[in-house]
Amino acid sequence: MRLLFALCVLAAPAFAQDQTCPAAMDQSADQSALFDRLKSAPDQAVANSLMDQLWRIWTLAPDAKAQDLLDRGMEARESFDFLGSRDILDGLVEYCPDYAEGYNQRAFANFLREDYAAALVDLDRALELEPRHMGALSGKALTLMGLGRRDEAQVILKEAVALNPWLKERGMIVTPPGQDI
């Protein structure tokens, strides 16, 4: 019996290690460089390429388990299984509570379900973790619109366009006559 107990004690760190999400790789310098280039992108094609690079950074999960949960959650959403997507992404944010993309993707699934209140909570958390997350910013603006909070949405949209002048949602900004964005 003592041998069995000793083996369990020795094996516990290995099992616990599998249950702990590692910190995401710090890519803030790469992101900053991409944002600098994005602000001065000469056209939509260049801006799209830079945004694709940012999305590759944001969707690179901290480890294989988190990546699997993210990928499965996104696949479920793309298959219109919004509840299934949300449930999978619940597991991701539980496993990796400091990974912004888990919250952003769960917010997207909730937005598509028209559960704007739940989406907004996740978008706020994603933006706490990654303040320049363009998807979360534009998603928050659209969510606020869904909640009828148009003035707040306009503020968020302007923040997003300040980071990416080529943002497709820029056309949703309402400006009084004679004023620029």
C-alpha positions in Angstrom: 0.0 0.0 0.0 2.9 2.4 0.8 4.3 1.7 -2.6 1.1 2.6 -4.3 0.8 5.8 -2.3 4.4 6.7 -3.1 3.8 6.2 -6.8 0.7 8.4 -6.7 2.6 11.1 -4.9 5.4 11.0 -7.5 3.0 11.0 -10.4 0.9 13.8 -9.1 3.1 16.6 -10.5 3.0 15.1 -13.9 -0.8 15.0 -13.9 -1.1 18.5 -12.4 1.4 19.8 -15.0 -1.0 18.6 -17.8 -3.8 20.6 -16.1 -1.9 24.0 -15.9 -1.9 26.3 -18.9 1.5 27.7 -19.5 2.0 31.4 -20.1 1.6 32.4 -23.7 4.8 33.3 -25.6 5.5 37.1 -25.3 5.0 38.4 -28.8 4.4 42.0 -27.8 7.3 43.4 -29.8 6.1 41.6 -32.9 2.6 42.9 -32.3 3.8 46.5 -31.8 5.8 46.4 -35.1 2.7 45.1 -36.9 0.5 47.8 -35.4 3.0 50.5 -36.4 3.0 49.2 -39.9 -0.8 48.9 -39.9 -1.3 52.6 -39.0 0.6 53.6 -42.2 -0.5 50.8 -44.5 -0.9 52.3 -48.0 -3.9 50.2 -49.0 -6.4 47.5 -48.0 -4.3 44.6 -49.3 -1.3 45.5 -47.1 -3.6 46.1 -44.1 -5.2 42.7 -44.6 -1.8 41.0 -44.8 -0.8 42.7 -41.5 -4.1 41.8 -39.9 -3.5 38.2 -41.0 -0.2 38.2 -39.2 -1.8 39.6 -36.0 -4.5 36.9 -36.2 -1.7 34.2 -36.4 -0.2 35.6 -33.2 -3.6 35.9 -31.4 -4.7 32.4 -32.4 -1.4 30.7 -31.4 -2.5 29.1 -28.1 -0.1 28.6 -25.2 0.2 24.8 -25.6 -1.2 21.9 -27.6 -4.2 21.3 -25.3 -5.2 24.9 -25.5 -4.7 24.9 -29.3 -6.9 21.9 -29.7 -9.7 23.5 -27.6 -9.4 26.7 -29.6 -9.4 25.0 -33.0 -12.3 22.7 -32.0 -14.3 25.7 -30.6 -13.7 27.7 -33.8 -14.6 24.7 -36.0 -17.9 24.2 -34.1 -18.7 27.9 -34.5 -17.9 27.8 -38.3 -20.3 24.8 -38.5 -23.0 26.9 -36.9 -22.9 24.9 -33.6 -22.8 28.0 -31.5 -23.7 26.2 -28.2 -21.1 23.5 -28.8 -18.5 26.2 -29.6 -19.3 28.0 -26.5 -19.1 24.8 -24.4 -15.7 23.9 -25.9 -14.4 27.5 -25.4 -15.7 27.4 -21.8 -13.1 24.6 -21.3 -10.4 26.8 -22.9 -11.0 29.8 -20.7 -11.2 27.6 -17.7 -7.9 25.9 -18.6 -6.2 29.2 -19.8 -7.8 32.1 -18.0 -5.1 34.5 -19.1 -5.4 33.7 -22.9 -7.3 36.5 -24.5 -8.3 34.6 -27.7 -10.3 32.1 -25.7 -12.5 34.9 -24.4 -12.6 36.6 -27.8 -13.8 33.4 -29.6 -16.3 32.6 -26.9 -17.6 36.1 -27.2 -18.0 35.6 -31.0 -20.0 32.4 -30.4 -22.2 34.2 -27.9 -22.6 37.2 -30.3 -23.8 34.9 -33.0 -26.3 33.4 -30.6 -27.4 37.0 -29.9 -26.4 36.6 -26.2 -24.9 40.1 -26.3 -24.5 40.4 -22.5 -22.4 37.3 -22.3 -20.4 38.4 -25.3 -19.7 41.8 -23.8 -18.3 40.2 -20.6 -15.9 38.1 -22.6 -14.9 41.0 -24.8 -14.1 43.1 -21.8 -11.9 40.3 -20.4 -10.1 39.8 -23.8 -9.4 43.5 -24.0 -8.1 43.5 -20.4 -5.6 40.9 -21.5 -4.9 42.2 -25.0 -5.9 45.9 -25.2 -5.1 46.2 -28.9 -7.0 43.1 -30.0 -8.7 44.4 -33.1 -11.2 41.5 -33.3 -12.3 42.1 -29.7 -12.5 45.9 -30.2 -14.7 45.6 -33.3 -16.6 42.8 -31.7 -17.3 44.9 -28.7 -18.5 47.8 -30.9 -20.9 45.4 -32.7 -22.0 43.9 -29.5 -22.7 47.4 -28.0 -24.8 48.1 -31.1 -26.7 44.9 -30.6 -27.4 46.1 -27.0 -28.7 49.5 -28.4 -25.7 51.3 -26.9 -24.7 53.1 -30.1 -22.8 56.1 -28.5 -20.5 53.7 -26.7 -20.1 51.6 -29.8 -19.0 54.7 -31.7 -16.2 55.4 -29.2 -14.9 51.8 -29.4 -15.1 51.9 -33.2 -13.0 55.0 -33.3 -10.4 53.4 -31.0 -10.3 50.4 -33.4 -9.9 52.6 -36.5 -7.1 54.5 -34.7 -5.2 51.2 -34.6 -6.3 50.1 -38.1 -7.4 52.8 -40.5 -8.4 50.1 -43.0 -10.8 48.3 -40.6 -13.8 47.1 -42.5 -16.2 48.3 -39.8 -14.9 51.9 -40.3 -17.9 52.6 -42.5 -20.1 52.2 -39.4 -18.7 55.3 -37.8 -21.2 58.0 -37.7 -19.7 61.5 -37.9 -21.5 64.8 -37.7 -21.4 66.7 -41.0 -18.1 68.6 -41.4 -16.1 66.4 -39.0 -13.5 63.8 -39.8 -13.0 60.6 -37.9 
